[in-house]
Amino acid sequence: LIKRLCQRYRVAMLSNATDILEQRLRDNYAVNQYFDPIINSAVIGIAKPDPAIYRHLLDRLALEAGQVLFIDDKAENIAAAAALGMHVIWYVSSAELERQLTPYLGLDVSSSTTD
């Protein structure tokens, strides 16, 4: 799914993770190259749902909130992003995420498959 998104969009990561996030994304999962930028709360000292971390992301992306689709599994993070004007998807499962992303990927819902 991330590979398909990267073919059409710039994909960023905004995470409340430990300071080894980037290392794990690279060494354990080999997916770090799909995210530009990776913004880690442990590195910058601001965590979701603080509005400042979303503003930091927008500054790094050089985009307005309305140009960003934010995906997260926590209601408070979704609410904070939406309050700033971002489009949001509340992650509940990979199948549901793919279904909600189908219009962005330019796929027919009936032909979509999940891994």
Stockholm file with secondary structure:
# STOCKHOLM 1.0

chainA/1-115         LIKRLCQRYRVAMLSNATDILEQRLRDNYAVNQYFDPIINSAVIGIAKPDPAIYRHLLDRLALEAGQVLFIDDKAENIAAAAALGMHVIWYVSSAELERQLTPYLGLDVSSSTTD
#=GR chainA/1-115 SS CHHHHHHHSCCCEEECCCTTHHHHHHHTTSCGGGCSSEEEHHHHSCCTTCHHHHHHHHHHHTCCGGGCEEEESCHHHHHHHHHTTCEEEECSCHHHHHHHHHHHHTCCGGGCCCC
#=GC SS_cons         CHHHHHHHSCCCEEECCCTTHHHHHHHTTSCGGGCSSEEEHHHHSCCTTCHHHHHHHHHHHTCCGGGCEEEESCHHHHHHHHHTTCEEEECSCHHHHHHHHHHHHTCCGGGCCCC
//
